[in-house]
C-alpha cells in the first residue's frame, strides 16, 4: 500500500471475509451445491457445515497458517502447497481452491505489491494465498484460522440461500454455529509451523459429491 | 484502463442483452464473417455450466480451444460488472495461449435489460435486442439500449411473424441513443451482416489507433416517465444531465 499509514490487520481480515471482495468467490459454494446435487437433503445443511468446518475447513486453515509461517520464516511455499494437495484428495476440490486462489492472488498482488511471496505465486490454492497475505499484513495466526474457516462456510451459506431459499437470518445462525464448533481447535491449528503438521482430515462423501458435481451438466456454482 | 499498452492487446468486445435475443448466434455470425482475416477468441458467461460455449463449439465457427466458458455462480451481471475477476483471468489466459489475438468476444450470461459490462473488462460492447421480444422494448430504454457502443435489433427476418415494424423499432432505438449506431440484423440478411462486420473492424481500428475510449453505459440511461397530467403523456428524464454517469438509480439495482 502507498502512503505511510497501513490498514490494521483486523481491517484486512474484514476485507478478506467480505462477500463483496472482488476475487470471483461468488461463483463458488464450498461444496454445498455438490452435496445437494448428490442427494443431501437441504434440511441437513447444518450438519454439512459442521462436517465441512472440521475437515476441509481445518485442513485449509492449517495450510494457511503453514503458508504464513513459511513466508515469515523463509521456508518454501511449494512444500506447503504439496502438503495441502496430499490432504485434499478430490481433484475437483483442488481445482476449485486453485481457482479461488487465482482470483484472490490477482487482487492481493494489486493490494500488496511489495510482497515477494505473493509475487512468486502462480496457481496457488486459496489457503496458500491467504497465508501469504497474512504474512504481508501482520494478521495473527489465530485470526487467520478463523478467517479461513468463516470465509469458506459463509460461501456455502450464501449458495444455500440461492439454491434452497429460507430466512437469511437462519443462514447467519448456521455460519456462526459452524464457526463456533471448531473454536476449541483454533489454538492447536494456529500453532502449526511446518507442512507436515497440517492435519489430514478427509471427508470422503463430500469429496465424492465434488467429483460428481464437476462433471454435472447443470450446475450454478463452480464447486 | 490501467495498462498503458492497452492498444497492443486484443480488442475486448462485449455482447450483452436479455436472454434469448441471440447473443451466441451474433457471436457465431461475427466469427463466420471475420475468422478468415482476424485471430479471434470467445469467452461465454453461462448461468448453467458451459452451455453457450458448447453451442459455439458445435457451430464450428472457431477452433473449440479458442472458446472458453466462465461460470458465474448464478450472478451473471456481477461477473461482467462489479466483480469481473473470473472474466479478466479468462481473457488474459486466452490472449496468452493464442497470442497474438485481434479480438476477444465476451458474451454476457443472458440476464436483464440493466446488465452491462464494466469498461474495465471490455473496450466496447454490443447490446442485443430482438424483434420477437416486442417492438416496444427499445423505447423502454436502459443503459445498454441507451449507451452501448452498438445496439443490434436482431432476428429481423421474424418481424412479419411477430407483428413488429422494424423501421419503427429502429427509429425508437435511435431516438433513445443520441445518435449512437443501431443495426437491424438478421444472420440471413447478407447486407446487415456486412454492416456488422464493418462496425467491428472500425472499432478494432480505433482501438489499435488509440482513439477509442471504453465507455460505461452506466447503471441507468435516460428514460421515459409516464405522467397522465403531463401534456405529452410523460417526460424523458436523464440522470446523466444532472448527476453524470456515476449516479446510481434505485431501480437499476432492484433485481439484485
Contacts between the chains, C-beta under 8 A, distances in Angstrom:
chain1	res1	chain2	res2	distance
A	22	B	82	7.0
A	22	B	83	4.3
A	22	B	84	7.6
A	22	B	85	5.8
A	23	B	83	7.3
A	23	B	85	5.4
A	24	B	79	8.0
A	24	B	83	6.3
A	24	B	85	3.8
A	24	B	86	4.3
A	24	B	89	7.5
A	26	B	72	7.8
A	26	B	73	4.8
A	26	B	75	5.2
A	26	B	78	5.7
A	26	B	79	7.7
A	26	B	83	6.2
A	27	B	71	5.6
A	27	B	72	5.7
A	27	B	73	3.3
A	27	B	75	7.5
A	27	B	79	7.2
A	27	B	86	6.3
A	28	B	73	6.5
A	29	B	73	7.5
A	99	B	86	7.9
A	102	B	89	6.0
A	103	B	85	4.4
A	103	B	86	6.5
A	103	B	89	6.8
A	106	B	85	6.1
A	106	B	88	7.3
A	106	B	89	6.6
A	107	B	85	7.1
A	159	B	73	7.5
A	162	B	74	5.3
A	216	B	49	7.5
A	217	B	49	6.3
A	218	B	48	5.0
A	218	B	49	6.3
A	219	B	48	6.9
A	219	B	49	5.7
A	219	B	71	7.8
A	220	B	47	7.1
A	220	B	48	6.8
A	220	B	73	6.3
A	220	B	74	4.4
A	221	B	71	7.5
A	221	B	73	5.1
A	221	B	74	7.4
A	222	B	71	5.2
A	222	B	73	6.7
